[in-house]
């Protein structure tokens, strides 16, 4: 029977002393460094060891690279989403500003047209903005933002850049109500620009149509004739465009012809109108009249 002997010495103490092993490894390391330094014999060994260690490095770095890719991808998507939202908001603001600039440019163009059209008509003019429109179907009236504080008076003529608009009907402290020439209760003395025939243009309640009920069948009026204000009512300046004749029907059995015209003023699109203070002709004194005759 074999009896196993027991050794109570510790395991570390069973081998060679640690100091001797450390010294032996140090001598081998110095020898290899000196050999490599002088002849470069270990270069190939390092290359093979580096090649062998590359898969290990790849495996070790793969989790970190995957994590960085995932977090970077989500970060880029979030950044792109934020930038897209910011650019969308900037585009919306820019478009709003552009529309505002276009509106201001259009408003400036209309004001220039009104000013150019009013030159020579009156010593004093005033541009007013339309702030309200009547909703009654046959009453064509608007409210402007000028009133008695601005010198507006009842019966004052109102124009735009294209023709006669109407006249002031009611005056408040800071606003005024205008009656348009297409209102059924409005009439304006007109004159056919081509022939000089005078008549009266009456509103029909239709925003695009005036009636000339007192034009006789013998009157020389044609479709396309320009109607201008005659100035006989001492309200509207003479010679300002009012309408264009669109319809002429004659019946020999009737006294008056059926004549209709289209207003030239942009009554359904105007935002600004022009108030006029008509120039009153100066009546010369007898001395001034005699002096004028002498000259």
C-alpha atoms as one frame of an Amber mdcrd trajectory, in Angstrom:
protein
   0.000   0.000   0.000   1.402   3.276  -1.052   1.274   6.047   1.432   1.277
   9.615   0.092   3.664  11.749   1.912   2.403  15.112   3.099   4.507  18.225
   2.808   3.514  21.028   5.059   5.726  23.631   3.380   3.936  26.469   1.548
   3.580  26.189  -2.232   5.520  29.418  -2.951   8.437  28.181  -1.031   8.681
  24.941  -2.978  10.294  26.434  -6.168  13.469  28.384  -6.672  13.839  31.642
  -4.801  12.012  34.653  -6.322  15.081  36.805  -6.298  17.024  34.302  -8.450
  14.194  34.086 -10.972  13.905  37.860 -11.166  17.629  38.176 -11.675  17.574
  35.554 -14.418  14.726  37.327 -16.278  16.503  40.665 -15.955  19.682  39.218
 -17.481  17.697  37.746 -20.407  15.910  41.100 -20.970  19.153  43.067 -21.014
  20.697  40.549 -23.380  17.765  40.726 -25.784  17.703  44.542 -25.731  21.395
  44.708 -26.449  21.039  42.154 -29.237  18.118  44.038 -30.775  19.881  47.364
 -30.449  22.985  46.176 -32.238  21.529  43.961 -34.950  17.750  44.547 -34.973
  17.134  40.809 -34.729  13.847  41.171 -32.887  12.123  43.430 -35.455  10.534
  40.446 -37.207   9.389  39.043 -33.883   7.698  42.322 -33.007   5.943  42.438
 -36.372   4.584  38.921 -35.938   3.522  39.651 -32.386   1.808  42.885 -33.516
  -0.020  41.005 -36.281  -1.083  38.333 -33.812  -2.332  40.962 -31.353  -4.348
  42.967 -33.943  -7.466  40.696 -33.786  -7.361  40.941 -30.013  -7.248  44.733
 -30.207 -10.116  44.707 -32.716 -12.250  42.494 -30.474 -11.504  44.630 -27.442
 -12.252  47.928 -29.263 -15.366  46.727 -31.097 -17.865  47.355 -28.233 -16.554
  50.883 -27.704 -16.655  51.611 -31.445 -20.201  50.273 -31.742 -21.311  52.360
 -28.775 -19.691  55.478 -30.190 -21.333  54.857 -33.573 -24.784  54.353 -32.054
 -24.567  57.375 -29.765 -23.026  59.487 -32.542 -25.758  58.464 -34.982 -28.529
  59.403 -32.569 -26.697  62.602 -31.687 -26.351  63.548 -35.367 -30.022  62.805
 -36.024 -31.077  64.900 -33.045 -28.775  67.715 -34.131 -30.116  67.577 -37.688
 -33.691  67.582 -36.377 -32.956  70.636 -34.229 -31.218  72.451 -37.088 -34.101
  71.592 -39.424 -36.618  73.027 -36.955 -34.539  76.187 -36.583 -34.184  76.604
 -40.354 -37.919  76.041 -40.822 -38.689  78.742 -38.276 -36.205  81.124 -39.893
 -37.748  80.426 -43.303 -41.217  81.163 -41.935 -40.058  84.445 -40.424 -38.234
  85.380 -43.638 -41.307  84.652 -45.741 -43.459  86.742 -43.415 -41.002  89.627
 -43.657 -40.885  89.262 -47.440 -44.671  89.396 -47.665 -44.630  92.481 -45.461
 -42.001  94.109 -47.672 -44.075  93.288 -50.758 -47.156  94.791 -49.113 -45.224
  97.941 -48.210 -43.829  98.165 -51.734 -47.319  97.832 -53.190 -48.637 100.441
 -50.765 -45.860 102.857 -51.743 -46.656 102.292 -55.407 -50.341 103.076 -54.843
 -49.513 106.202 -52.863 -47.172 107.433 -55.598 -49.883 106.862 -58.207 -52.404
 108.805 -56.133 -49.962 111.673 -55.612 -49.046 111.821 -59.295 -52.708 111.736
 -60.339 -53.620 114.533 -57.936 -50.976 116.998 -59.066 -52.574 120.262 -60.129
 -56.057 119.315 -58.922 -55.982 121.114 -55.624 -53.748 123.200 -53.423 -54.308
 120.796 -50.547 -54.757 117.029 -50.574 -54.794 114.360 -47.881 -54.408 110.607
 -48.174 -56.755 108.578 -45.974 -56.895 104.861 -45.272 -60.099 102.838 -45.571
 -60.749 101.129 -42.232 -64.280  99.762 -42.679 -66.673  98.817 -45.466 -70.479
  98.776 -45.364 -72.001  95.281 -45.555 -75.363  96.452 -46.875 -75.889  95.040
 -50.386 -77.105  98.247 -52.095 -75.398 100.856 -49.921 -71.827 101.390 -51.047
 -70.126 103.264 -48.209 -66.737 103.053 -46.531 -65.165 104.571 -43.417 -61.795
 106.324 -43.502 -59.377 107.203 -40.704 -59.588 110.973 -41.193 -62.198 113.280
 -39.717 -62.983 116.761 -38.513 -59.677 116.990 -36.671 -57.972 116.715 -40.076
 -60.213 119.313 -41.734 -62.491 116.823 -43.502 -65.914 118.268 -44.331 -69.214
 116.938 -45.598 -69.482 116.791 -49.400 -65.701 116.729 -49.856 -64.630 115.004
 -53.107 -62.692 111.747 -52.844 -60.523 110.271 -55.608 -58.004 107.523 -56.170
 -55.238 107.127 -58.744 -57.681 105.997 -61.443 -60.900 107.944 -61.052 -63.601
 109.481 -58.900 -64.381 107.423 -55.787 -67.199 109.384 -54.148 -67.657 112.094
 -51.551 -67.775 112.506 -47.791 -71.238 111.781 -46.403 -70.735 111.997 -42.635
 -67.922 113.455 -40.570 -66.789 112.386 -37.123 -63.988 113.636 -34.940 -61.350
 111.234 -36.264 -63.238 109.276 -38.939 -65.540 109.972 -41.860 -68.007 107.985
 -43.955 -67.777 108.098 -47.743 -70.554 107.363 -50.197 -69.219 105.753 -53.380
 -70.332 106.725 -56.876 -71.931 103.274 -57.327 -74.332 103.821 -54.411 -77.978
 104.097 -55.482 -78.249 107.527 -53.819 -75.196 109.039 -55.519 -75.012 110.985
 -58.782 -72.128 112.845 -60.408 -72.278 115.261 -63.388 -70.156 113.861 -66.221
 -69.114 114.804 -69.707 -68.257 112.622 -72.691 -64.605 113.403 -73.236 -64.800
 112.830 -76.998 -67.802 115.028 -77.791 -68.311 117.205 -74.704 -71.899 116.023
 -74.176 -72.958 116.450 -70.560 -75.065 114.063 -68.502 -75.359 112.569 -65.026
 -73.907 109.218 -63.919 -76.086 107.555 -61.293 -75.128 104.653 -59.026 -76.936
 101.371 -59.562 -75.984  99.440 -56.433 -73.678  97.337 -58.602 -70.007  97.918
 -57.821 -69.048  97.691 -61.486 -71.835  99.622 -63.176 -73.125 103.198 -63.482
 -76.222 104.328 -65.333 -76.693 107.429 -67.501 -80.525 107.663 -67.596 -80.686
 111.150 -69.136 -78.721 110.469 -72.306 -81.068 110.983 -75.286 -81.125 108.634
 -78.257 -79.672 111.391 -80.453 -76.645 111.858 -78.206 -73.298 111.087 -79.793
 -72.046 108.514 -77.291 -70.334 105.236 -78.097 -69.111 102.205 -76.291 -65.601
 102.861 -75.010 -66.089 106.631 -74.580 -64.393 108.137 -71.547 -66.617 109.967
 -69.073 -64.974 112.724 -67.046 -66.329 114.932 -64.304 -67.825 118.124 -65.677
 -67.276 120.156 -62.517 -70.771 121.701 -62.718 -71.664 120.432 -59.247 -68.726
 122.415 -57.799 -67.746 119.314 -55.861 -65.566 117.185 -58.126 -62.749 118.788
 -60.118 -63.525 119.123 -63.827 -61.849 116.712 -66.201 -61.113 113.899 -63.750
 -61.894 110.378 -65.097 -65.114 108.819 -63.841 -66.042 105.833 -66.017 -65.896
 104.179 -69.411 -69.059 103.573 -71.445 -69.726  99.839 -71.714 -73.233  99.678
 -73.174 -75.305 101.854 -75.523 -78.757 100.736 -76.706 -81.078 102.992 -78.689
 -84.760 102.549 -79.445 -86.320 105.075 -81.804 -89.583 104.835 -79.852 -87.895
 105.974 -76.646 -86.657 109.402 -75.666 -83.601 108.242 -73.785 -81.013 105.648
 -74.697 -79.885 102.865 -72.396 -76.329 103.828 -71.489 -74.174 102.111 -68.873
 -70.580 102.688 -67.799 -67.926 101.005 -65.697 -66.250 103.099 -62.948 -62.520
 103.591 -63.398 -61.773 103.905 -59.675 -60.822 100.637 -58.017 -63.724 100.788
 -55.601 -63.476  97.154 -54.493 -59.690  97.175 -54.073 -58.745 100.621 -52.787
 -56.936 100.789 -49.450 -56.112 104.469 -49.613 -58.090 107.356 -51.092 -57.330
 111.013 -51.705 -59.302 113.850 -50.131 -59.362 117.131 -52.049 -59.828 120.693
 -50.965 -61.135 122.181 -54.216 -59.560 125.380 -55.455 -62.130 128.151 -55.376
 -61.755 130.499 -58.354 -60.911 134.038 -57.315 -63.471 136.634 -58.385 -61.572
 139.746 -59.563 -62.522 143.147 -58.297 -63.641 145.799 -60.847 -60.258 147.477
 -60.564 -58.479 144.177 -61.243 -60.769 143.475 -64.219 -60.084 146.931 -65.736
 -56.356 146.489 -65.189 -56.474 143.060 -66.852 -58.303 144.532 -69.882 -55.681
 147.267 -70.207 -52.915 144.691 -70.273
